[in-house]
Amino acid sequence: MTEWNYDYSETLWMKMFLARPDFEHGRSEVLITFEQALDIVKAVDNLTKGVRKIIYLVGWQGLGHDDCHPVMEPVNDALKRCCDATGRESLLWLYNEAKKYNTVISVHVNVSDAVAVTPILDELAAANALCNDLSGRPAVLQTLNGRDCYKTSYPQLWDSGIFKRIIDRFCELFPAREAGTVHLDNFCIAESLNPKTYLEEQDAARNKMLDYLQELGIDVTSEYTYREAHFRNESVTHPNRKLLYASAGEDMTEINWEDVPIRTLGRIPATWWTSQVSMRECMDIPPATYSGHLTDKKLLNVFYGAMHGEDIWMKLGVDPAVWVPEFVRQFCTLQLPYFYLNRYERRSYREEDGGYTVFFSDGVVSDGKNGRITKNGALLKDGGDVLLPLDEKNTVFIAYSENGRTGEWAIPDAAFTKADVFRIAPDGCIPAGTAETAEGKIALSLAPGEAKRIQRKK
């Protein structure tokens, strides 16, 4: 098994969308500056004390999201601090400052797409490192920010040395090796028709690229579960089938995605959209080997999953009075149960109408249909009411109630009898008295949407 720099099943890893291009006006539409990003980092750390965090910045280069691919420069100057000369100077400032708040800053990049305005388009075309149509011309397979976009052909991208040059330059621009992780977006395979490159060649080249990053000490997280079939026959909806492969004159019969291996298993430890994964694979693949946000709702309801963060700030903005309540809800009802269940071995499951029940080691049971988690009969999560340990030593617990709750809560694993209680807030934990445990229970009162930290009394 590959030794990753991080256990992504016990790390809060999220994206943060900073900016998108406005090519019509030659500017960057900024949602979050580097300075505002640090304010969010500080607040998130106060809300999740004791949790290691990774935040991947989106739109940090060029004029914003999906600009410049596959090159990874320049840094977006529209995001910089007034006191800094360049965007890169502010990015490095953010990277170093975030360390003080248990947070690793990394970035969202893309070597799969080549936008028509990328400065290395001619170099890619000369190396046949773009997926071509039957005539041998680079095939436009989508538009990004209203501009034509091609797909890179991995064997030529690797053999030409272009991939290495992009990555080596990136490591000069940003301390990726120190961060130890990077997000490679949309790292799916596209087969070129002329010269013909088959799926197996593309897959082998992608593995070489992933191995090179691993040699540099950089983990790769990505967007999807990559289990591609020839001409994407595992997915009739994939645009490559319509825009490229349909002209190839070969069999386009759909096949079952479950018959295709997860091609990057063991090389990519975590993806945002953990799609096309079966229940059996969820049971058999340890979350430390492969984790993420399950796109199948019944699986998500029973295993929970990584929260994105990105959607919260994109929708609600940077004012903590607005975004914090939703962040706390997702952290407590999605991320915290995910952390907890990932500490136990997945033993067996039962499928029922509307969901699964999974039986873990040590008497832990997750009832996905009803949103409940129990341990040896003690109810630890009931819908929007949650009381779960934050640490494996059971010295710190987080309590949360979506609608408010007063009374006794089950806390069977508490490694204490007396605890300090704090109300969780973006500016830091606010003392809220003390509490005692007796016979595996604790008395707590929570207002709607409130979260409290219960920790062993010093």
C-alpha positions in Angstrom: 0.0 0.0 0.0 1.2 3.5 -0.9 2.3 5.6 2.1 0.4 8.9 1.7 1.5 12.1 3.4 -2.0 12.4 4.9 -4.8 10.1 6.0 -7.6 11.7 4.0 -10.2 9.7 5.8 -9.3 11.6 9.0 -8.4 15.0 7.4 -10.8 17.8 6.6 -9.9 18.5 3.0 -11.9 21.1 1.1 -11.8 23.4 -1.9 -12.1 27.2 -1.9 -13.2 29.0 -5.0 -11.4 32.3 -5.3 -12.1 33.7 -8.7 -13.4 33.1 -12.3 -12.3 34.8 -15.5 -14.2 37.7 -17.2 -12.4 37.5 -20.5 -14.8 40.0 -22.1 -13.6 42.8 -19.8 -10.1 41.3 -19.3 -10.4 41.0 -15.6 -10.9 38.5 -12.8 -14.2 38.2 -11.0 -13.1 37.8 -7.4 -15.1 35.9 -4.8 -12.4 35.5 -2.2 -9.0 37.3 -2.0 -6.0 35.7 -0.4 -6.4 37.9 2.6 -10.1 36.9 3.0 -9.1 33.3 2.5 -6.9 33.5 5.7 -9.8 34.9 7.6 -11.8 31.9 6.6 -8.9 29.6 7.5 -8.8 31.1 11.0 -12.5 30.8 11.5 -12.6 27.2 10.3 -9.7 26.3 12.7 -11.6 27.7 15.6 -14.7 25.7 14.6 -12.7 22.5 14.2 -9.9 22.6 16.7 -7.9 19.4 16.7 -8.6 18.5 13.1 -5.9 18.6 10.4 -7.1 20.6 7.4 -6.2 20.9 3.7 -7.7 23.6 1.5 -7.2 23.5 -2.3 -7.5 27.0 -3.8 -9.5 27.2 -7.1 -9.0 30.1 -9.5 -5.6 31.1 -8.0 -3.9 31.3 -11.4 -4.4 33.3 -14.6 -7.7 35.3 -14.4 -9.4 32.5 -12.4 -10.9 29.0 -12.5 -10.1 26.9 -15.6 -7.7 29.6 -17.1 -4.3 28.7 -18.4 -4.6 24.9 -18.3 -2.4 22.8 -18.4 0.2 25.4 -17.3 0.0 26.5 -13.7 1.0 30.2 -13.9 0.8 33.1 -13.5 -0.7 33.6 -10.0 -3.8 35.7 -10.2 -2.8 39.2 -9.2 -6.4 40.3 -8.6 -6.2 38.2 -5.4 -3.2 39.8 -3.8 -2.9 42.0 -0.8 -2.4 45.7 -1.3 1.0 45.5 0.5 2.4 42.9 -1.8 3.9 43.4 -5.2 2.5 40.3 -6.9 -0.1 37.6 -6.5 2.6 35.0 -5.9 3.9 36.9 -2.9 0.5 37.0 -1.4 -0.1 33.3 -2.2 3.1 32.3 -0.4 2.1 34.6 2.5 -1.2 32.7 2.8 0.5 29.3 2.6 2.8 30.2 5.5 0.2 31.9 7.6 -2.2 29.1 7.3 0.2 26.7 9.0 -0.5 28.6 12.3 -4.0 27.4 12.0 -3.5 23.6 11.5 -4.1 24.1 7.7 -2.2 23.1 4.7 -2.8 25.4 1.7 -2.6 23.7 -1.7 -4.0 24.3 -5.1 -6.4 23.0 -7.8 -4.6 22.4 -11.1 -5.4 20.6 -14.4 -3.2 18.8 -16.9 -6.1 17.0 -18.7 -7.5 20.1 -20.4 -5.7 22.4 -22.7 -7.5 25.7 -23.3 -7.1 27.4 -26.6 -5.2 30.3 -25.1 -2.7 28.3 -23.2 0.8 29.5 -24.0 2.0 26.0 -24.8 -0.8 25.1 -27.2 1.6 24.9 -30.2 4.1 22.8 -28.3 1.4 20.4 -27.3 0.1 20.1 -30.9 3.6 19.6 -32.2 4.2 16.7 -29.8 0.8 15.2 -30.7 0.0 15.6 -27.0 -3.6 16.7 -27.8 -6.3 14.2 -28.6 -6.9 14.4 -32.3 -9.9 13.5 -34.5 -9.6 11.1 -37.4 -8.1 13.8 -39.6 -5.2 14.3 -37.2 -6.4 17.7 -36.0 -6.8 18.5 -32.3 -10.4 17.9 -31.4 -12.3 20.6 -29.5 -14.2 18.6 -26.8 -15.7 21.3 -24.6 -15.6 25.0 -23.8 -14.2 26.4 -20.6 -15.2 30.0 -19.8 -16.5 30.3 -23.3 -13.2 29.3 -24.9 -12.4 26.2 -26.9 -10.7 23.4 -24.9 -8.8 20.3 -26.0 -7.9 17.1 -24.1 -4.3 16.2 -23.6 -3.1 12.8 -24.8 -1.2 11.3 -21.8 1.4 9.1 -23.6 2.7 12.0 -25.7 2.3 14.5 -22.8 4.6 12.2 -20.7 7.0 11.0 -23.4 7.6 14.6 -24.7 8.7 15.7 -21.3 6.1 18.4 -21.2 4.3 17.1 -18.2 7.6 17.0 -16.2 8.4 20.5 -17.3 5.0 21.8 -16.2 5.3 20.1 -12.8 8.9 21.1 -12.2 8.0 24.7 -13.0 5.0 24.5 -10.7 7.2 23.3 -7.8 9.4 26.4 -8.4 6.3 28.6 -8.3 4.5 27.0 -5.3 5.9 24.9 -2.4 4.0 21.8 -3.5 6.6 19.4 -2.2 6.4 20.9 1.2 2.6 20.9 1.1 2.7 17.3 0.1 -0.6 17.3 -1.8 -2.2 18.8 -4.9 -5.6 18.5 -6.6 -5.4 17.3 -10.2 -8.9 18.1 -11.5 -10.8 16.0 -14.1 -7.9 13.6 -14.6 -9.9 11.3 -16.9 -8.7 9.5 -20.0 -9.5 10.7 -23.5 -8.3 8.5 -26.4 -6.7 10.2 -29.5 -7.9 8.9 -32.9 -5.0 9.9 -35.1 -2.3 9.0 -34.1 -4.3 6.3 -32.3 -3.7 5.9 -28.6 -5.6 3.2 -26.8 -7.0 3.2 -23.4 -4.3 1.0 -22.0 -1.6 3.4 -23.2 -3.4 6.4 -21.8 -3.8 4.6 -18.4 -0.2 3.6 -18.3 1.0 7.1 -19.0 -1.4 8.5 -16.4 0.1 6.1 -13.9 3.6 7.4 -14.8 2.5 10.9 -14.2 1.0 10.0 -10.8 4.1 8.1 -9.9 6.3 11.1 -10.8 4.4 13.3 -8.4 4.6 10.6 -5.7 8.4 10.5 -6.2 8.4 14.2 -5.6 6.6 13.6 -2.3 3.2 15.0 -3.6 -0.1 13.2 -3.0 -2.7 13.6 -5.7 -6.4 14.1 -4.9 -8.8 14.4 -7.9 -12.3 14.9 -9.1 -13.8 11.5 -9.9 -13.5 7.7 -9.6 -11.5 6.7 -12.7 -12.7 3.4 -14.1 -12.8 4.2 -17.8 -13.6 1.7 -20.5 -12.5 1.9 -24.2 -14.2 4.9 -25.8 -15.9 5.6 -22.5 -18.3 2.7 -23.0 -19.0 2.7 -19.3 -20.8 6.1 -19.7 -23.1 6.9 -22.6 -23.4 10.5 -21.2 -19.7 11.3 -21.5 -19.2 14.1 -24.0 -16.2 12.3 -25.7 -18.6 9.7 -27.0 -20.5 12.2 -29.0 -17.8 14.7 -29.9 -14.9 12.4 -30.7 -15.4 8.7 -30.5 -18.6 8.5 -32.5 -16.6 9.1 -35.7 -14.2 6.2 -35.0 -16.4 3.6 -36.6 -15.9 1.1 -33.7 -18.2 -0.6 -31.3 -19.9 1.8 -28.9 -21.9 -0.7 -26.9 -22.4 0.3 -23.3 -20.8 -1.9 -20.7 -21.4 -2.1 -16.9 -19.0 0.2 -15.0 -18.7 -2.4 -12.3 -16.8 -4.6 -14.8 -14.1 -1.9 -15.2 -11.4 -1.6 -12.5 -10.8 1.5 -10.5 -7.7 2.4 -12.5 -6.1 4.8 -10.1 -6.7 2.8 -6.9 -3.5 2.9 -4.9 -2.3 6.1 -6.7 -5.1 8.6 -5.8 -6.2 8.3 -2.2 -9.2 10.7 -2.4 -11.6 12.2 -4.9 -14.3 14.8 -4.5 -17.0 12.9 -6.4 -16.5 9.2 -5.4 -18.8 8.0 -8.1 -19.3 4.5 -9.7 -18.4 2.7 -6.5 -20.4 -0.2 -5.3 -21.4 -1.1 -1.8 -19.1 -4.2 -1.9 -16.2 -1.9 -2.8 -17.1 0.5 0.1 -16.9 -2.5 2.4 -13.7 -3.9 1.0 -11.6 -0.8 0.3 -10.4 0.8 3.5 -11.2 4.6 3.6 -7.6 5.3 4.3 -6.8 3.8 0.9 -9.6 5.6 -1.0 -12.0 8.2 0.4 -14.2 11.1 -0.6 -17.8 12.3 -1.0 -20.0 9.4 -2.2 -22.3 10.4 -5.0 -24.7 7.5 -4.4 -27.1 8.9 -1.8 -27.8 5.6 -0.1 -24.1 5.0 0.3 -23.5 8.6 1.5 -26.3 8.2 4.1 -24.7 5.2 5.7 -21.0 6.0 5.4 -21.3 9.8 5.4 -18.4 11.6 3.5 -16.1 14.4 2.9 -17.7 17.8 2.9 -16.5 20.2 0.1 -16.5 23.6 1.8 -16.3 25.2 -1.7 -20.1 25.2 -2.2 -20.7 26.9 1.2 -18.5 30.0 0.4 -19.6 30.2 -3.2 -23.2 30.3 -2.1 -23.0 32.2 1.1 -19.9 34.5 0.7 -17.2 35.4 3.2 -19.3 36.9 6.1 -19.0 34.4 9.0 -22.4 35.4 10.3 -23.8 34.0 7.1 -21.6 31.0 6.2 -20.7 29.6 9.7 -24.1 28.0 10.5 -24.1 26.0 7.3 -20.5 25.0 7.8 -21.1 23.8 11.3 -24.1 21.8 10.2 -22.2 20.1 7.5 -19.2 19.5 9.7 -21.2 18.0 12.5 -23.7 15.9 10.5 -21.5 14.8 7.6 -17.8 15.1 8.4 -17.8 14.2 12.1 -19.7 11.0 11.5 -17.4 10.2 8.6 -14.3 10.6 10.9 -15.9 8.4 13.5 -17.0 5.5 11.3 -13.7 5.5 9.5 -12.0 4.4 12.8 -13.9 1.1 12.7 -13.6 -2.0 10.6 -16.5 -2.5 8.1 -17.8 -6.0 8.9 -21.2 -6.6 7.1 -24.2 -4.8 5.8 -27.9 -5.3 5.2 -29.9 -3.7 2.4 -33.4 -2.5 3.0 -36.0 -0.5 1.1 -34.6 3.1 1.1 -31.1 2.4 2.4 -28.4 0.3 4.0 -27.4 -0.6 7.5 -23.7 -1.3 8.0 -22.3 -3.2 11.0 -18.8 -2.1 12.1 -16.4 -3.5 14.7 -16.9 -2.8 18.4 -20.7 -2.8 18.1 -20.9 0.3 15.9 -23.9 0.3 13.6 -24.8 3.0 11.0 -28.5 3.0 9.9 -28.5 5.0 6.7 -32.3 4.8 6.2 -32.9 6.6 9.5 -29.7 8.6 9.9 -28.7 6.9 13.1 -25.4 5.7 14.5 -25.3 3.5 17.6 -22.6 1.8 19.6 -23.7 -1.3 21.5 -27.2 0.2 21.5 -26.2 3.7 22.7 -27.6 6.3 20.3 -24.8 8.6 19.1 -26.4 10.3 16.1 -30.1 10.6 15.5 -30.7 12.7 12.3 -29.6 16.2 13.2 -28.7 15.4 16.8 -25.0 14.3 17.1 -22.6 13.6 20.0 -19.4 12.0 18.7 -15.8 12.0 19.7 -13.5 14.3 17.8 -10.3 12.4 18.8 -9.5 8.7 18.9 -8.6 8.9 22.6 -12.2 10.0 23.4 -11.1 13.1 25.3 -12.9 15.7 23.1 -16.5 15.4 21.9 -18.7 17.6 19.6 -22.4 17.9 20.3 -24.7 19.4 17.8 -28.5 19.8 17.4 -30.1 21.0 14.2 -33.4 21.8 15.8 -32.4 22.1 19.5 -32.3 19.5 22.2 -32.2 19.5 26.0 -31.7 16.4 28.2 -29.5 13.3 28.4 -27.2 12.3 25.6 -25.4 9.0 25.2 -21.6 9.3 25.6 -20.4 5.7 26.2 -16.8 6.1 25.3 -15.9 9.3 27.2 -12.5 9.1 28.7 -13.6 11.3 31.6 -16.2 11.9 34.2 -15.9 15.7 34.4 -15.7 17.9 31.4 -15.4 21.5 30.4 -18.1 22.7 27.9 -17.6 25.3 25.3 -19.9 26.8 22.7 -18.2 26.6 19.3 -17.8 29.9 17.5 -15.7 31.3 14.6 -13.8 33.6 17.0 -12.9 30.7 19.3 -14.6 28.5 21.9 -16.7 30.3 24.5 -16.8 28.7 28.0 -20.3 27.3 28.7 -19.9 25.7 32.0 -19.1 22.1 33.0 -20.7 18.7 32.8 -20.4 15.3 34.3 -20.8 11.9 32.8 -22.6 9.0 34.6 -23.4 5.6 33.3 -22.4 6.6 29.8 -24.7 9.6 29.7 -24.3 13.4 29.9 -26.8 16.2 30.3 -26.6 18.9 27.7 -28.8 21.7 26.4 -28.3 22.9 22.8 -30.2 25.6 20.9 -31.2 25.0 17.3 -28.0 25.0 15.1 -25.7 25.2 18.1 -22.6 23.1 18.5 -20.7 22.5 21.7 -17.3 21.1 22.5 -17.1 18.8 25.5 -13.6 18.0 26.6 -11.9 16.3 29.6 -11.5 18.7 32.5 -7.9 19.7 33.1 
